[in-house]
Amino acid sequence: MTVYFLSSTPAALRLNGAYMGVIDGIVRRVEVGEGEPLFVEAVPSDNRMPVNFMLDDNFLAAPPAFADVYLMGSDVLIKIKRYGHKDTTLRPIFQTHFCGNLITLCRRGDIALCVDRSDGSYDIFELDDGFSAARPAEGNAGGHPVLCIYSQSRLAIISEGGKLVFNNRVKSYSLGDMLGVTVDFESCAGAVGECSYSYDGGQFTLVSGRTVETRPVGEDVRHFAFFESILTHADASAYLCGELRDRAGELSAYLGEFVDVVIPPQKFYQKTGEERAAGLVYAVAPNLYRVKFYAADIKCGLVENIREVEY
């Protein structure tokens, strides 16, 4: 079995105690015996806590919160996305009162948003490190007061009742009758999404959205850009030949609800010979994904057929 490793931070990788090198944002490939339990340890370079686990059927069926697992036929990719902090000293980032609620954003290793309500109830929400320099700003959405917490392209919104009603990656936002946000997608064509949400005081509801691709793509990545256009709800018909263009609206139903587009591993190309294929990622369970591979047959720069490729 081939196991691929990725790490959000450069880390030393050990397998059954043997040092295997450094893992980071570039995939590292390791061949292991089929069905053979493997003790894995990753030690990050920035003095955070190492992670370790037994790579076995239990791990692959229910990955822990610090890792994402991608099943690719008989092979697997493991992405270690989070390492614990050694310093768990409580460090406030800000504290403010909002509509009778006490809102505290702090770091105790990870980032936590604490909401103490006037009725004595409270919640603690875990946020990602993108909020480490966030500041609060009161505003109004759809006639209802909200508290916006924005930093480093992340936006969280607290309702008048002290509930976390929005938490997403955004490039920018605006308030008024609607919440308007723009989102940068990490895509070949530089896709940017523009969305509008209505708000009833308790939840945001998507009302409208459109995605614009901001740059041309090269011939060598055109098939990736095509699948990404379906994922981001851009104009996929621009990639299709005339015979398929009228059926662009059927593509989402045909391909299913995939959540990402990834580059197939080198072993896939060696085994299948497909040069214009992409991996579509489907959520299976928390932190667990299955990758299916699809090839796009392209003629004169336009897609004329889509095929699932067995791997």
TINULUM-78443 format. One line per 2 residues: for each residue x, y, z of N, C-alpha, C. Coordinates in Angstrom, 1 decimal. Layout:
REM residues N
X:Y:Z:X:Y:Z:X:Y:Z ~ ...
END
This chain:
REM residues 311
0.9:-1.2:0.0:0.0:0.0:0.0:0.9:1.2:0.0 ~ 0.5:2.2:-0.7:1.2:3.5:-0.7:0.5:4.5:0.2
1.2:5.1:1.1:0.7:6.1:2.0:1.4:7.4:1.7 ~ 0.6:8.5:1.5:1.1:9.8:1.2:0.9:10.7:2.4
1.9:11.5:2.8:1.8:12.3:4.0:1.9:13.8:3.5 ~ 1.1:14.6:4.2:1.2:16.1:4.1:1.2:16.6:5.5
1.7:17.8:5.7:1.7:18.4:7.0:1.5:19.9:6.9 ~ 0.7:20.5:7.7:0.5:22.0:7.7:1.7:22.8:8.1
2.6:22.1:8.8:3.8:22.7:9.3:5.0:21.7:9.0 ~ 6.1:22.1:8.6:7.2:21.2:8.4:7.4:20.3:9.7
7.5:19.0:9.5:7.6:18.2:10.7:8.5:16.9:10.3 ~ 9.2:16.4:11.3:10.0:15.2:11.2:9.0:14.0:11.2
9.1:13.1:10.3:8.3:11.9:10.2:9.0:10.7:10.7 ~ 8.5:10.0:11.6:9.0:8.7:12.0:7.9:7.6:11.8
8.4:6.5:11.3:7.5:5.3:11.1:8.1:4.1:11.8 ~ 7.3:3.6:12.8:7.9:2.5:13.7:9.2:2.9:14.3
9.4:4.2:14.6:10.6:4.7:15.3:11.7:5.1:14.3 ~ 11.6:4.8:13.0:12.6:5.1:12.1:12.4:6.5:11.4
13.4:7.3:11.4:13.3:8.6:10.8:13.2:8.5:9.3 ~ 12.1:9.1:8.7:11.8:9.0:7.3:12.0:10.3:6.5
12.4:11.4:7.2:12.6:12.7:6.6:11.5:13.7:7.0 ~ 11.4:14.8:6.3:10.5:15.9:6.7:9.3:15.9:5.8
8.1:16.1:6.4:6.9:16.2:5.7:6.4:17.7:5.8 ~ 5.9:18.2:4.7:5.4:19.6:4.7:4.2:19.7:3.7
4.2:20.8:2.9:3.1:21.0:2.0:3.3:20.2:0.7 ~ 4.4:19.5:0.5:4.7:18.7:-0.7:4.5:17.3:-0.3
3.8:16.5:-1.1:3.4:15.1:-0.7:4.7:14.3:-0.6 ~ 4.8:13.5:0.5:5.8:12.5:0.6:5.2:11.1:0.5
5.8:10.3:-0.2:5.3:8.9:-0.5:6.1:7.9:0.2 ~ 5.3:6.9:0.9:5.9:5.8:1.6:5.2:4.5:1.2
5.9:3.5:1.0:5.4:2.2:0.7:5.4:1.4:2.0 ~ 4.2:0.8:2.3:4.1:0.0:3.6:3.4:-1.3:3.2
3.6:-2.3:4.1:3.0:-3.6:3.9:1.5:-3.5:4.1 ~ 0.7:-4.2:3.2:-0.7:-4.3:3.2:-1.2:-4.9:4.6
-2.1:-4.1:5.3:-2.7:-4.6:6.5:-1.7:-4.6:7.7 ~ -0.6:-4.1:7.5:0.4:-4.1:8.6:0.3:-2.8:9.4
0.0:-2.9:10.8:-0.1:-1.7:11.6:1.2:-0.9:11.6 ~ 1.1:0.4:11.6:2.3:1.2:11.5:2.2:2.3:12.5
3.2:2.5:13.4:3.2:3.6:14.3:3.8:4.8:13.7 ~ 3.0:5.9:13.7:3.4:7.1:13.0:3.6:8.2:14.0
4.6:9.0:13.9:4.9:10.1:14.7:5.4:11.3:13.9 ~ 4.8:12.4:14.1:5.2:13.7:13.4:5.5:14.7:14.4
6.8:15.2:14.3:7.3:16.2:15.3:7.5:17.6:14.6 ~ 6.6:18.6:14.8:6.7:19.8:14.1:7.9:20.6:14.4
8.3:21.5:13.5:9.6:22.2:13.6:9.4:23.5:14.4 ~ 8.2:23.9:14.8:8.0:25.1:15.5:7.7:25.0:16.9
8.1:23.8:17.5:8.1:23.6:19.0:6.6:23.4:19.5 ~ 5.7:23.1:18.6:4.4:22.6:19.0:4.4:21.1:19.4
3.4:20.6:19.9:3.3:19.2:20.4:3.3:18.3:19.2 ~ 4.1:17.2:19.3:4.0:16.2:18.2:2.7:15.4:18.2
2.4:14.8:17.1:1.2:13.9:17.1:1.7:12.5:16.8 ~ 1.0:11.5:17.3:1.3:10.1:17.0:0.0:9.3:17.0
0.1:8.2:16.2:-1.1:7.4:16.1:-0.7:6.0:15.4 ~ -1.5:5.0:15.6:-1.3:3.8:15.0:-2.1:3.8:13.7
-1.4:3.7:12.5:-2.1:3.6:11.2:-2.6:2.2:11.0 ~ -3.9:2.1:11.3:-4.6:0.8:11.1:-6.0:1.0:10.6
-6.8:0.0:10.6:-8.2:0.1:10.1:-9.0:1.1:10.9 ~ -8.8:1.1:12.3:-9.6:2.0:13.1:-9.3:3.4:12.8
-8.0:3.8:12.6:-7.6:5.1:12.2:-8.2:5.5:10.9 ~ -8.2:4.6:9.9:-8.7:5.0:8.6:-10.2:5.1:8.6
-10.9:4.4:9.5:-12.4:4.5:9.6:-12.8:5.7:10.3 ~ -12.1:6.2:11.3:-12.5:7.3:12.1:-11.2:8.2:12.5
-10.7:9.0:11.5:-9.5:9.8:11.8:-9.7:10.8:13.0 ~ -8.7:11.0:13.8:-8.8:12.0:14.8:-8.9:13.4:14.3
-9.2:14.4:15.1:-9.5:15.7:14.7:-8.3:16.4:14.1 ~ -7.1:16.0:14.5:-5.9:16.6:14.0:-5.5:16.3:12.6
-6.2:15.3:12.0:-5.8:14.8:10.6:-7.0:14.7:9.7 ~ -6.7:14.8:8.4:-7.7:14.5:7.4:-7.1:13.3:6.6
-8.0:12.3:6.3:-7.6:11.1:5.6:-8.4:11.1:4.3 ~ -7.6:10.8:3.2:-8.2:10.7:1.8:-7.9:9.3:1.3
-9.0:8.6:1.1:-8.9:7.2:0.5:-8.9:7.3:-1.0 ~ -7.9:6.7:-1.6:-7.7:6.7:-3.0:-7.5:5.3:-3.5
-8.6:4.6:-3.7:-8.5:3.2:-4.1:-7.8:2.4:-2.9 ~ -6.8:1.7:-3.2:-6.1:0.9:-2.1:-5.0:1.8:-1.4
-4.8:3.0:-1.8:-3.8:3.9:-1.3:-4.5:5.0:-0.4 ~ -3.7:5.7:0.4:-4.3:6.6:1.3:-3.4:7.8:1.5
-4.0:9.0:1.6:-3.2:10.2:1.9:-3.6:10.7:3.3 ~ -2.6:11.1:4.1:-2.9:11.6:5.4:-2.3:13.0:5.5
-3.2:13.9:5.8:-2.8:15.3:6.0:-2.9:15.7:7.5 ~ -1.8:15.9:8.1:-1.8:16.4:9.5:-2.0:17.9:9.5
-3.2:18.3:9.9:-3.6:19.7:9.8:-3.4:20.5:11.0 ~ -3.2:19.9:12.2:-3.1:20.7:13.4:-2.2:20.0:14.4
-1.4:20.8:15.1:-0.5:20.3:16.2:-0.9:21.2:17.4 ~ -0.9:20.5:18.6:-1.2:21.2:19.8:-0.1:22.2:20.2
-0.5:23.2:20.9:0.5:24.2:21.4:1.0:23.8:22.8 ~ 2.3:23.9:23.0:2.8:23.6:24.4:2.4:24.7:25.4
2.4:25.9:24.9:2.0:27.0:25.8:0.5:27.2:25.9 ~ -0.1:26.8:27.0:-1.5:26.9:27.2:-1.9:28.1:28.1
-1.0:29.0:28.3:-1.3:30.2:29.1:-2.5:31.0:28.4 ~ -3.4:31.4:29.3:-4.6:32.1:28.8:-4.2:33.5:28.4
-4.4:33.9:27.1:-4.0:35.2:26.6:-5.2:35.8:25.9 ~ -5.9:36.8:26.6:-7.0:37.5:26.0:-6.6:38.3:24.7
-7.4:38.2:23.7:-7.2:39.0:22.4:-8.0:40.2:22.5 ~ -9.3:40.1:22.8:-10.2:41.2:23.1:-11.4:40.8:24.0
-12.0:41.7:24.6:-13.2:41.5:25.4:-14.1:42.7:25.2 ~ -15.4:42.4:25.0:-16.4:43.5:24.7:-17.8:43.1:25.1
-18.6:44.0:25.5:-20.0:43.8:25.7:-20.8:44.1:24.5 ~ -21.8:43.2:24.2:-22.7:43.3:23.0:-24.0:42.8:23.4
-25.0:43.7:23.4:-26.4:43.4:23.6:-26.6:42.5:24.9 ~ -25.9:42.9:26.0:-26.0:42.2:27.2:-25.1:40.9:27.3
-24.4:40.6:26.3:-23.5:39.5:26.3:-22.1:40.0:26.5 ~ -21.3:39.1:27.2:-19.9:39.4:27.3:-19.1:38.5:26.3
-18.5:39.1:25.4:-17.8:38.4:24.3:-16.3:38.5:24.6 ~ -15.6:37.3:24.7:-14.2:37.3:24.9:-13.5:36.4:23.8
-12.6:36.9:23.2:-11.7:36.1:22.2:-10.4:36.0:22.9 ~ -9.9:34.7:23.0:-8.7:34.5:23.7:-7.9:33.3:23.1
-6.7:33.2:23.5:-5.9:32.1:23.1:-5.5:31.3:24.3 ~ -5.7:30.0:24.3:-5.2:29.1:25.3:-4.7:27.9:24.6
-3.6:28.1:23.9:-3.1:27.2:22.9:-3.8:27.5:21.6 ~ -5.1:27.0:21.4:-5.9:27.3:20.3:-6.7:28.6:20.6
-7.4:29.1:19.5:-8.2:30.3:19.7:-9.6:29.9:20.1 ~ -10.1:30.6:21.1:-11.4:30.3:21.6:-12.3:31.6:21.7
-13.5:31.5:21.3:-14.5:32.6:21.4:-15.5:32.2:22.5 ~ -15.5:33.0:23.6:-16.3:32.7:24.8:-17.5:33.7:24.8
-18.7:33.2:24.9:-19.9:34.1:24.9:-20.6:33.8:26.3 ~ -20.6:34.8:27.1:-21.4:34.7:28.4:-22.6:35.6:28.2
-23.8:34.9:28.3:-25.0:35.6:28.1:-25.6:36.2:29.4 ~ -26.5:37.1:29.3:-27.1:37.7:30.4:-28.0:36.8:31.2
-28.5:35.7:30.6:-29.3:34.7:31.4:-28.4:33.7:32.1 ~ -27.1:33.8:32.1:-26.2:32.9:32.8:-25.7:31.8:31.9
-26.3:31.6:30.7:-25.8:30.5:29.8:-24.5:31.0:29.1 ~ -23.8:30.1:28.6:-22.5:30.5:27.9:-22.2:29.4:26.8
-21.3:29.8:25.9:-20.8:28.9:24.9:-19.3:29.2:24.7 ~ -18.6:28.2:24.3:-17.2:28.4:23.9:-17.0:27.8:22.5
-16.6:28.6:21.6:-16.5:28.2:20.2:-15.0:28.2:19.8 ~ -14.6:27.1:19.2:-13.2:27.0:18.7:-13.1:27.6:17.4
-12.1:28.5:17.2:-11.9:29.2:15.9:-10.5:28.9:15.5 ~ -10.2:29.1:14.2:-8.9:28.8:13.7:-7.9:29.9:14.0
-6.6:29.7:13.7:-5.6:30.7:14.0:-5.7:32.0:13.2 ~ -6.5:31.9:12.1:-6.7:33.2:11.3:-7.4:34.3:12.2
-7.9:34.0:13.3:-8.6:35.0:14.2:-7.6:35.5:15.2 ~ -6.3:35.2:15.2:-5.4:35.6:16.2:-5.2:37.1:16.4
-5.5:37.9:15.4:-5.4:39.3:15.5:-6.8:40.0:15.3 ~ -7.9:39.3:15.5:-9.2:39.8:15.2:-9.6:41.0:16.1
-10.5:41.8:15.6:-11.1:42.9:16.4:-12.6:42.9:16.2 ~ -13.4:43.3:17.1:-14.8:43.3:17.0:-15.3:44.6:16.4
-16.5:44.5:15.7:-17.1:45.7:15.1:-18.6:45.4:15.1 ~ -19.3:46.3:15.8:-20.8:46.2:15.8:-21.4:46.7:14.5
-22.5:46.1:14.1:-23.1:46.5:12.9:-24.6:46.1:12.9 ~ -25.2:46.2:11.7:-26.6:45.8:11.5:-26.8:45.1:10.2
-27.5:43.9:10.3:-27.8:43.2:9.1:-29.2:42.9:9.1 ~ -29.9:43.3:8.0:-31.3:43.0:7.9:-32.1:43.6:9.0
-31.7:44.7:9.6:-32.4:45.3:10.7:-32.1:44.7:12.0 ~ -31.2:43.8:12.2:-30.8:43.2:13.4:-29.4:43.5:13.8
-29.1:43.8:15.1:-27.7:44.0:15.5:-26.9:42.8:15.4 ~ -25.6:42.9:15.0:-24.7:41.8:15.0:-23.3:42.3:15.4
-22.5:41.4:15.9:-21.1:41.7:16.2:-20.3:40.9:15.2 ~ -19.5:41.7:14.4:-18.6:41.0:13.5:-17.2:40.9:14.0
-16.6:39.8:13.9:-15.2:39.5:14.3:-14.4:39.1:13.0 ~ -13.5:40.0:12.6:-12.9:39.8:11.3:-11.4:40.0:11.4
-10.7:39.0:10.8:-9.2:39.1:10.8:-8.7:38.1:9.8 ~ -7.7:38.5:9.0:-7.0:37.7:8.1:-7.9:36.8:7.2
-8.9:37.5:6.6:-9.8:36.9:5.7:-10.7:35.8:6.3 ~ -11.0:36.0:7.6:-11.9:35.2:8.3:-13.0:36.1:8.9
-14.2:35.6:8.9:-15.3:36.4:9.5:-16.2:35.5:10.3 ~ -16.4:35.9:11.6:-17.3:35.3:12.5:-18.4:36.4:12.9
-19.6:36.0:13.1:-20.7:36.9:13.4:-21.4:36.4:14.6 ~ -21.6:37.2:15.6:-22.4:36.9:16.8:-23.8:37.6:16.7
-24.8:36.8:17.0:-26.2:37.4:17.0:-26.5:38.2:18.3 ~ -27.6:38.9:18.3:-28.0:39.6:19.4:-28.2:38.7:20.6
-28.6:37.5:20.3:-28.8:36.5:21.4:-27.6:35.7:21.8 ~ -26.4:36.1:21.3:-25.2:35.5:21.7:-24.9:34.2:21.1
-25.4:34.0:19.8:-25.1:32.8:19.1:-24.1:33.1:18.0 ~ -23.2:32.1:17.7:-22.3:32.2:16.5:-23.2:31.8:15.3
-23.5:32.8:14.5:-24.4:32.5:13.3:-23.7:32.5:12.0 ~ -22.4:32.9:12.0:-21.6:32.9:10.7:-20.2:32.7:11.1
-19.5:31.8:10.3:-18.1:31.6:10.5:-17.5:31.0:9.2 ~ -16.8:31.9:8.4:-16.4:31.5:7.1:-15.1:32.3:6.7
-14.4:31.7:5.7:-13.3:32.4:5.1:-13.9:33.4:4.1 ~ -13.6:34.7:4.2:-14.0:35.7:3.3:-12.9:36.6:3.0
-13.0:37.2:1.8:-12.0:38.3:1.4:-12.4:39.6:1.9 ~ -13.7:39.9:1.8:-14.2:41.2:2.3:-15.7:41.0:2.6
-16.3:41.9:3.4:-17.7:41.8:3.7:-18.4:43.2:3.8 ~ -19.7:43.2:3.7:-20.4:44.5:3.9:-21.7:44.1:4.6
-22.3:45.1:5.3:-23.5:44.9:6.0:-24.6:45.9:5.5 ~ -25.8:45.6:5.7:-26.9:46.4:5.2:-28.2:45.6:5.3
-29.0:45.8:4.3:-30.2:44.9:4.2:-29.8:43.4:4.1 ~ -28.6:43.2:3.5:-28.1:41.9:3.4:-26.6:41.9:3.9
-26.1:40.7:4.2:-24.7:40.5:4.4:-24.1:40.1:3.0 ~ -23.2:40.9:2.6:-22.5:40.6:1.3:-21.1:40.2:1.6
-20.6:39.1:1.0:-19.2:38.7:1.2:-18.6:38.3:-0.2 ~ -17.3:38.5:-0.3:-16.6:38.0:-1.4:-15.6:37.0:-0.9
-15.4:35.9:-1.7:-14.5:34.8:-1.3:-13.5:34.5:-2.4 ~ -12.2:34.4:-2.1:-11.2:34.0:-3.0:-11.1:32.5:-3.0
-11.3:31.8:-4.1:-11.1:30.4:-4.2:-9.7:30.1:-4.7 ~ -9.1:29.1:-4.1:-7.8:28.7:-4.6:-7.9:27.8:-5.8
-8.0:28.5:-7.0:-8.3:27.8:-8.2:-7.4:28.3:-9.3 ~ -7.2:27.4:-10.3:-6.4:27.8:-11.5:-6.8:29.1:-12.1
-8.1:29.3:-12.2:-8.6:30.5:-12.9:-8.8:31.7:-12.0 ~ -8.3:31.6:-10.7:-8.5:32.7:-9.8:-9.9:33.1:-9.5
-10.8:32.1:-9.3:-12.2:32.3:-9.1:-12.5:33.1:-7.8 ~ -13.4:34.1:-8.0:-13.9:34.9:-6.9:-15.4:34.8:-6.8
-15.9:34.4:-5.6:-17.3:34.3:-5.4:-17.9:35.6:-4.7 ~ -19.1:35.9:-5.1:-19.8:37.1:-4.5:-21.1:36.6:-4.0
-21.4:36.6:-2.7:-22.6:36.0:-2.2:-23.3:37.1:-1.3 ~ -24.7:36.9:-1.3:-25.5:37.8:-0.5:-26.4:36.9:0.4
-26.5:37.2:1.7:-27.2:36.5:2.7:-28.3:37.4:3.3 ~ -29.5:36.9:3.4:-30.5:37.5:4.2:-30.3:37.1:5.7
-30.9:37.9:6.6:-30.7:37.6:8.0:-32.0:37.9:8.8 ~ -32.5:36.9:9.6:-33.7:37.1:10.3:-33.5:37.3:11.8
-32.3:37.5:12.2:-32.0:37.7:13.6:-31.5:36.4:14.2 ~ -31.7:35.3:13.5:-31.3:34.0:14.1:-30.4:33.2:13.2
-30.5:33.4:11.9:-29.7:32.7:10.9:-29.5:33.4:9.6 ~ -28.4:33.2:8.9:-28.2:33.7:7.6:-28.6:32.7:6.6
-29.3:33.2:5.5:-29.7:32.3:4.4:-29.2:32.9:3.1 ~ -28.5:32.0:2.3:-27.9:32.4:1.0:-29.1:32.8:0.1
-29.0:34.0:-0.4:-30.1:34.5:-1.4:-29.6:34.5:-2.8 ~ -28.3:34.9:-3.0:-27.8:34.9:-4.4:-26.3:34.7:-4.3
-25.7:34.3:-5.4:-24.3:34.1:-5.5:-23.8:34.0:-6.9 ~ -22.7:34.5:-7.2:-22.1:34.3:-8.5:-20.6:34.2:-8.4
-20.0:33.4:-9.3:-18.5:33.3:-9.3:-17.9:33.7:-10.6 ~ -16.9:34.5:-10.5:-16.2:35.1:-11.7:-14.8:34.6:-11.7
-14.3:34.1:-12.8:-13.0:33.6:-13.0:-12.1:34.8:-13.5 ~ -11.0:35.1:-12.8:-10.3:36.4:-13.1:-9.1:36.3:-13.9
-8.7:35.0:-14.3:-7.5:34.9:-15.2:-7.6:33.7:-16.1 ~ -7.0:33.8:-17.3:-7.0:32.7:-18.2:-6.1:31.5:-17.6
-6.4:30.3:-18.2:-5.6:29.2:-17.7:-4.9:28.5:-18.9 ~ -3.7:28.0:-18.5:-2.9:27.3:-19.6:-3.6:26.0:-20.0
-3.2:25.5:-21.2:-3.7:24.3:-21.7:-3.4:23.1:-20.8 ~ -2.3:23.1:-20.1:-1.9:22.0:-19.3:-2.7:21.8:-18.0
-3.4:22.8:-17.6:-4.2:22.7:-16.4:-5.7:23.0:-16.7 ~ -6.1:23.0:-18.0:-7.4:23.3:-18.4:-8.4:22.4:-17.8
-8.1:21.1:-17.7:-9.0:20.1:-17.2:-9.2:20.3:-15.7 ~ -8.2:20.8:-14.9:-8.4:21.1:-13.5:-9.3:22.3:-13.4
-9.1:23.3:-14.2:-9.9:24.5:-14.2:-11.4:24.2:-14.5 ~ -11.6:23.3:-15.4:-12.9:22.8:-15.7:-13.6:22.3:-14.5
-13.0:21.3:-13.8:-13.6:20.7:-12.6:-13.8:21.7:-11.5 ~ -12.8:22.6:-11.4:-12.9:23.7:-10.3:-14.1:24.6:-10.6
-14.4:24.9:-11.9:-15.5:25.7:-12.2:-16.8:25.1:-11.8 ~ -16.9:23.8:-11.8:-18.1:23.2:-11.3:-18.2:23.3:-9.8
-17.1:23.0:-9.2:-17.0:23.1:-7.7:-17.4:24.5:-7.2 ~ -16.9:25.6:-7.8:-17.1:26.9:-7.4:-18.3:27.6:-8.0
-19.1:26.8:-8.8:-20.3:27.3:-9.4:-20.0:28.5:-10.4 ~ -18.9:28.4:-11.0:-18.6:29.4:-12.1:-19.2:28.9:-13.4
-18.9:29.5:-14.5:-19.5:29.2:-15.8:-18.8:28.0:-16.4 ~ -19.2:26.8:-16.1:-18.5:25.6:-16.6:-18.7:25.5:-18.1
-19.8:26.1:-18.7:-20.1:25.9:-20.1:-19.0:26.5:-21.0 ~ -18.2:27.5:-20.4:-17.1:28.1:-21.2:-16.0:27.1:-21.5
-16.0:25.9:-20.8:-15.0:24.9:-21.0:-15.5:23.8:-21.9 ~ -16.7:23.8:-22.3:-17.4:22.7:-23.0:-17.5:22.9:-24.5
-17.4:21.8:-25.2:-17.7:21.9:-26.7:-19.1:22.2:-26.9 ~ -19.5:22.6:-28.1:-20.8:23.0:-28.5:-21.9:21.9:-28.1
-21.6:20.6:-28.4:-22.5:19.6:-28.1:-22.9:19.4:-26.6 ~ -21.9:19.8:-25.8:-22.1:19.6:-24.3:-22.5:20.9:-23.6
-22.4:22.0:-24.3:-22.6:23.3:-23.6:-24.0:23.4:-23.0 ~ -25.0:22.9:-23.8:-26.4:23.0:-23.3:-26.6:22.1:-22.1
-25.7:21.2:-21.8:-25.9:20.3:-20.7:-25.0:20.6:-19.5 ~ -24.5:21.8:-19.5:-23.6:22.2:-18.4:-24.3:22.2:-17.0
-25.6:22.4:-17.0:-26.4:22.4:-15.8:-26.5:21.0:-15.2 ~ -26.2:20.0:-15.9:-26.4:18.6:-15.4:-25.1:18.1:-14.8
-24.0:18.8:-14.9:-22.7:18.3:-14.5:-22.6:18.1:-13.0 ~ -23.2:19.0:-12.2:-23.2:18.9:-10.7:-23.9:17.6:-10.3
-25.0:17.3:-10.9:-25.7:16.1:-10.5:-25.0:14.8:-11.0 ~ -24.3:14.9:-12.1:-23.6:13.8:-12.6:-22.3:13.5:-11.7
-21.6:14.5:-11.3:-20.4:14.3:-10.6:-20.6:14.2:-9.1 ~ -21.8:14.6:-8.6:-22.1:14.5:-7.2:-21.5:15.7:-6.4
-21.6:15.7:-5.1:-21.3:16.8:-4.2:-19.8:16.7:-3.8 ~ -18.9:16.9:-4.6:-17.5:16.9:-4.3:-17.1:18.2:-3.6
-16.1:18.2:-2.8:-15.7:19.4:-2.0:-14.4:19.9:-2.3 ~ -13.6:19.3:-3.2:-12.3:19.8:-3.6:-11.9:19.1:-4.8
-10.9:19.7:-5.5:-10.3:19.1:-6.7:-8.8:19.0:-6.4 ~ -8.2:17.8:-6.6:-6.8:17.6:-6.2:-6.0:17.0:-7.4
-4.7:17.2:-7.4:-3.9:16.6:-8.4:-3.7:15.1:-8.1 ~ -3.9:14.2:-9.0:-3.7:12.8:-8.7:-2.2:12.5:-8.4
-1.9:11.5:-7.6:-0.5:11.1:-7.3:0.2:10.6:-8.5 ~ 1.5:10.6:-8.5:2.3:10.2:-9.6:2.0:8.7:-10.0
1.7:7.9:-9.0:1.4:6.5:-9.2:0.2:6.3:-10.0 ~ -0.8:7.3:-9.9:-2.0:7.2:-10.7:-1.6:7.4:-12.2
-0.8:8.3:-12.5:-0.4:8.6:-13.9:0.3:7.4:-14.5 ~ 1.2:6.8:-13.7:2.0:5.7:-14.1:1.1:4.4:-14.4
0.1:4.3:-13.6:-0.8:3.1:-13.7:-1.8:3.2:-14.8 ~ -2.4:4.4:-15.0:-3.5:4.6:-15.9:-3.1:5.2:-17.2
-2.0:6.0:-17.2:-1.6:6.7:-18.4:-2.5:7.9:-18.8 ~ -3.4:8.2:-17.9:-4.3:9.4:-18.1:-3.6:10.7:-17.7
-3.4:11.6:-18.7:-2.7:12.8:-18.4:-3.7:14.0:-18.1 ~ -4.9:13.9:-18.5:-5.9:15.0:-18.2:-6.9:14.5:-17.2
-6.5:14.1:-16.0:-7.4:13.6:-15.0:-7.2:14.5:-13.7 ~ -8.2:14.5:-12.9:-8.2:15.2:-11.7:-8.9:14.4:-10.6
-8.5:14.5:-9.4:-9.1:13.8:-8.3:-10.2:14.7:-7.7 ~ -11.4:14.2:-7.6:-12.6:14.9:-7.0:-12.8:14.3:-5.6
-12.8:15.2:-4.6:-12.8:14.7:-3.2:-14.3:14.8:-2.6 ~ -14.7:13.7:-2.0:-16.0:13.6:-1.5:-16.0:13.3:0.0
-16.8:14.0:0.8:-16.8:13.8:2.2:-17.5:12.5:2.6 ~ -16.9:11.7:3.4:-17.5:10.4:3.9:-18.0:10.5:5.3
-17.1:11.1:6.2:-17.4:11.2:7.6:-16.5:12.4:8.1 ~ -16.6:12.8:9.4:-15.7:13.8:9.9:-14.2:13.5:9.6
-13.5:14.3:8.9:-12.1:14.2:8.7:-11.7:13.0:7.7 ~ -12.8:12.5:7.1:-12.5:11.3:6.2:-13.1:11.6:4.8
-12.3:11.4:3.8:-12.8:11.7:2.4:-12.4:10.6:1.5 ~ -13.2:10.5:0.4:-12.8:9.5:-0.7:-12.6:10.3:-2.0
-11.5:9.9:-2.7:-11.1:10.5:-3.9:-11.5:9.7:-5.1 ~ -12.3:10.2:-6.0:-12.6:9.6:-7.3:-11.9:10.4:-8.4
-11.4:9.6:-9.4:-10.7:10.3:-10.5:-11.5:10.3:-11.8 ~ -11.5:11.5:-12.4:-12.2:11.7:-13.6:-11.2:12.3:-14.7
-11.3:11.8:-15.9:-10.6:12.4:-17.0:-11.5:13.2:-17.9 ~ -10.9:14.3:-18.4:-11.6:15.1:-19.3:-10.9:15.0:-20.7
-11.7:14.5:-21.7:-11.2:14.5:-23.1:-11.3:15.9:-23.7 ~ -10.2:16.4:-24.1:-10.2:17.8:-24.6:-9.8:17.9:-26.1
-10.5:18.6:-26.9:-10.2:18.8:-28.3:-10.3:20.2:-28.6 ~ -9.3:20.8:-29.2:-9.3:22.2:-29.5:-9.6:23.1:-28.3
-9.1:22.7:-27.2:-9.2:23.5:-25.9:-10.5:23.3:-25.2 ~ -11.4:22.5:-25.7:-12.8:22.3:-25.1:-13.0:20.9:-24.7
-13.7:20.7:-23.6:-14.0:19.4:-23.1:-15.1:18.7:-24.0 ~ -14.9:17.5:-24.5:-15.9:16.9:-25.3:-16.4:15.6:-24.6
-15.8:15.2:-23.5:-16.2:14.0:-22.8:-15.6:13.9:-21.4 ~ -16.4:13.4:-20.4:-15.9:13.2:-19.0:-16.0:11.7:-18.7
-14.9:11.1:-18.1:-14.9:9.7:-17.8:-14.4:9.5:-16.4 ~ -15.0:8.6:-15.7:-14.4:8.2:-14.4:-13.3:7.1:-14.7
-12.2:7.3:-14.0:-11.1:6.4:-14.2:-10.9:5.6:-13.0 ~ -10.9:4.3:-13.1:-10.6:3.3:-12.0:-9.2:3.4:-11.6
-9.0:3.4:-10.2:-7.6:3.4:-9.7:-7.5:2.5:-8.5
END
